[in-house]
Amino acid sequence: MSDAKAQLPDKLYFKIGEVAAIVGVQPYVLRYWEGEFSVVRPSKSRSKHRLYRRRDVETLLQIKRLLHDERFTIEGARKRLKSLQKAERRQVDLPLGDRAYRMVLSQLREEIESLHRMLT
């Protein structure tokens, strides 16, 4: 996913067709995901066209990975996305090298290994 983030054009807003091409799904899938995942809320232009922010596109790439690659259900992907975002917030709050930061990383690793064992 970090490769996908790096390949995103350096723009503030993306139209739905651009996002569909980047994510690799049809526009109707993006509209469906908007209804299923509350974290994806594109703004609308005066002409009512959807305008996605870079963060929205990154989130949509995560959703696609969870649903298509990792084979989560919509509900499972919703929960996983929420836990990933919580971990991301905790990660931002703690300075690098901090003992608490290492503990969070250790807990994340354990969660990921647990999920991996459940899926295999």
Residue pairs with C-beta under 8 A, 6 or more apart in sequence:
1 58
1 61
1 62
1 65
4 22
4 58
4 61
5 58
5 61
8 22
8 54
8 57
8 58
9 18
11 54
12 53
12 54
13 43
13 51
13 52
13 53
14 22
14 51
14 52
14 53
14 54
14 56
14 57
15 49
15 50
15 51
15 52
16 27
16 30
16 31
16 42
16 49
16 50
16 52
17 27
19 30
19 52
19 56
19 57
19 60
20 26
20 27
20 29
20 30
22 57
22 61
23 30
23 57
23 60
23 61
23 64
24 64
25 64
30 40
30 50
30 60
33 40
33 60
33 63
34 40
34 41
34 42
36 74
36 78
37 59
37 63
37 77
37 78
37 81
39 59
39 81
39 85
40 56
40 59
40 60
40 63
41 56
42 50
42 51
42 52
42 53
42 56
43 50
43 51
43 53
44 50
44 51
45 51
52 60
59 81
62 81
62 84
63 77
63 81
66 72
66 76
66 77
66 80
66 81
67 74
67 77
70 119
71 119
72 80
83 111
87 104
87 108
90 104
91 101
91 104
94 100
94 101
94 104
95 101
